[in-house]
Amino acid sequence: MCTSLDGAVTTADGLPVQLAFGGWDAGARFYELRARCAAVVLGRRTFEPALSAPVWPWGDLAVYVLGTRVPPGAPGHVVVEGEPVRLLERQRSENRGGDVHLVGGPTTLETFRLLGALDELRLLVLPMLGGAGRRLTPEVGADTELSLEGTRTWPHGVVELVYAVAPRR
């Protein structure tokens, strides 16, 4: 999840903050993360804009989308399910043994955290102020227990913070 220094994950007009940051280039580190994964789970609002990307970002990974319909232009292997529990069960039953990259906004993040399906939270903190954009909180519960696992710097002043997410009690 990308965030501005002031906690915005989108700009005031709903654009993901990384797309408003002039120095954004996920580049090799995105592909490094993708190589560790067997699947990606996305929220619908994150998935649909990816359909118009010049290059399909997830290569041959299994793709699961939390939504109610398959949008036009979606690759044939994409699984769309509107019920989070059923989507999670299907993803788990089809898992080929790698990590699963959860991509989405705060609501998607909190949905899967509440289901006990969030082990790690990676925040890419961008050196910018998002202003009036959507925040990571309040959707993500204040009862989320985090412990810092690592940090890493990226080009252009971006800092990655990796937190382990404690299981829900």
C-alpha positions as CSV (number, residue, x, y, z in Angstrom):
1,M,0.0,0.0,0.0
2,C,1.4,3.4,-0.9
3,T,0.8,6.3,1.3
4,S,1.8,10.0,1.6
5,L,3.6,11.2,4.6
6,D,0.3,12.5,6.0
7,G,-1.4,9.2,5.6
8,A,-3.3,9.7,2.3
9,V,-3.6,6.6,0.1
10,T,-5.4,8.6,-2.7
11,T,-5.5,12.2,-3.8
12,A,-8.6,14.3,-3.3
13,D,-9.9,13.2,-6.7
14,G,-9.4,9.5,-5.9
15,L,-6.2,8.9,-7.8
16,P,-3.8,6.5,-6.0
17,V,-1.1,8.7,-4.4
18,Q,1.7,6.9,-6.2
19,L,0.3,8.0,-9.5
20,A,0.4,11.6,-8.3
21,F,4.0,11.3,-7.2
22,G,6.4,12.4,-9.9
23,G,9.2,10.1,-8.7
24,W,7.1,6.9,-8.7
25,D,8.6,3.9,-10.4
26,A,8.0,0.5,-8.8
27,G,10.3,-1.0,-11.4
28,A,12.4,-4.0,-10.4
29,R,11.2,-4.1,-6.8
30,F,7.6,-4.7,-7.9
31,Y,8.8,-7.6,-10.0
32,E,10.9,-8.9,-7.1
33,L,7.7,-9.0,-5.0
34,R,5.7,-10.5,-7.8
35,A,8.2,-13.3,-8.2
36,R,7.6,-14.4,-4.6
37,C,3.8,-14.7,-5.1
38,A,1.6,-17.4,-6.5
39,A,-1.5,-15.2,-6.7
40,V,-2.8,-11.7,-6.3
41,V,-6.1,-10.7,-4.6
42,L,-7.5,-7.3,-5.5
43,G,-10.4,-5.1,-4.8
44,R,-12.6,-4.2,-7.8
45,R,-11.7,-0.5,-7.8
46,T,-8.0,-1.4,-7.9
47,F,-8.4,-4.1,-10.5
48,E,-10.4,-2.2,-13.1
49,P,-7.9,0.5,-13.8
50,A,-5.2,-2.1,-14.3
51,L,-7.1,-3.4,-17.3
52,S,-6.0,-0.4,-19.2
53,A,-2.3,-0.6,-18.2
54,P,0.1,-0.9,-21.1
55,V,1.5,-4.1,-19.6
56,W,-0.6,-6.6,-17.5
57,P,1.1,-6.1,-14.1
58,W,0.6,-9.6,-12.8
59,G,2.1,-11.8,-15.5
60,D,0.9,-15.3,-15.2
61,L,-0.1,-15.1,-11.5
62,A,-3.5,-16.4,-10.5
63,V,-5.8,-13.3,-10.1
64,Y,-8.8,-13.1,-7.7
65,V,-11.0,-10.0,-7.6
66,L,-13.5,-9.0,-4.9
67,G,-16.3,-7.8,-7.0
68,T,-19.7,-8.8,-8.5
69,R,-19.0,-8.9,-12.2
70,V,-16.1,-9.6,-14.6
71,P,-15.4,-6.3,-16.3
72,P,-14.9,-6.2,-20.1
73,G,-11.3,-6.8,-21.1
74,A,-10.4,-9.0,-18.1
75,P,-8.2,-11.9,-18.8
76,G,-10.0,-15.3,-18.9
77,H,-8.2,-16.7,-15.9
78,V,-9.4,-13.9,-13.5
79,V,-11.7,-15.1,-10.8
80,V,-14.3,-12.6,-9.6
81,E,-16.4,-13.2,-6.5
82,G,-18.5,-10.8,-4.5
83,E,-18.4,-12.7,-1.2
84,P,-15.0,-12.2,0.6
85,V,-15.2,-15.6,2.4
86,R,-15.9,-17.5,-0.8
87,L,-13.1,-15.6,-2.6
88,L,-10.7,-16.4,0.1
89,E,-11.7,-20.1,0.3
90,R,-11.3,-20.4,-3.5
91,Q,-7.9,-18.7,-3.5
92,R,-6.7,-20.9,-0.7
93,S,-7.9,-24.1,-2.3
94,E,-6.1,-23.2,-5.6
95,N,-2.9,-21.9,-4.0
96,R,0.2,-23.2,-5.6
97,G,2.3,-22.6,-2.4
98,G,3.6,-19.0,-2.8
99,D,2.7,-15.8,-1.1
100,V,-0.5,-13.9,-2.0
101,H,-0.2,-10.2,-2.8
102,L,-3.3,-8.3,-1.6
103,V,-3.8,-5.1,-3.6
104,G,-6.5,-2.7,-2.8
105,G,-7.7,0.2,-0.7
106,P,-8.3,0.4,3.0
107,T,-11.7,-1.3,2.8
108,T,-10.2,-4.4,1.0
109,L,-7.3,-4.4,3.4
110,E,-9.6,-4.4,6.4
111,T,-12.0,-7.0,4.9
112,F,-9.2,-9.5,4.6
113,R,-7.6,-8.5,8.0
114,L,-10.9,-9.3,9.7
115,L,-11.0,-12.7,8.0
116,G,-7.5,-13.4,9.4
117,A,-5.9,-13.4,6.0
118,L,-3.5,-10.5,6.4
119,D,0.0,-11.6,7.7
120,E,2.0,-8.6,6.6
121,L,1.5,-5.0,5.8
122,R,4.0,-3.2,3.5
123,L,3.7,0.5,3.4
124,L,5.5,2.5,0.7
125,V,5.7,6.0,2.2
126,L,6.1,8.6,-0.5
127,P,7.8,11.9,0.2
128,M,4.7,14.0,-0.5
129,L,1.6,15.4,1.2
130,G,-1.7,13.9,0.0
131,G,-3.9,16.6,1.6
132,A,-7.6,15.8,1.4
133,G,-7.2,12.3,0.0
134,R,-8.6,9.1,1.4
135,R,-6.7,7.8,4.5
136,L,-5.6,4.3,5.4
137,T,-7.6,4.7,8.5
138,P,-10.4,4.8,9.8
139,E,-11.3,1.7,7.7
140,V,-8.4,-0.3,9.1
141,G,-9.3,-1.0,12.7
142,A,-7.3,0.6,15.5
143,D,-7.1,-2.9,17.1
144,T,-4.6,-3.9,14.4
145,E,-1.5,-5.1,16.2
146,L,1.7,-4.5,14.1
147,S,5.3,-5.2,14.7
148,L,8.1,-3.7,12.6
149,E,9.8,-6.4,10.5
150,G,12.0,-4.3,8.3
151,T,12.6,-1.1,6.4
152,R,14.1,-0.4,3.0
153,T,14.7,2.7,0.9
154,W,13.6,3.1,-2.7
155,P,14.7,5.6,-5.2
156,H,13.4,9.2,-5.0
157,G,13.1,9.2,-1.2
158,V,10.4,6.5,-0.9
159,V,10.7,4.3,2.3
160,E,9.2,0.8,2.6
161,L,8.0,-0.2,6.0
162,V,7.2,-3.9,6.6
163,Y,5.0,-4.9,9.5
164,A,3.9,-8.3,10.7
165,V,0.2,-8.3,11.4
166,A,-0.8,-10.2,14.6
167,P,-3.6,-12.7,14.2
168,R,-7.0,-11.5,15.4
169,R,-8.1,-12.7,18.8
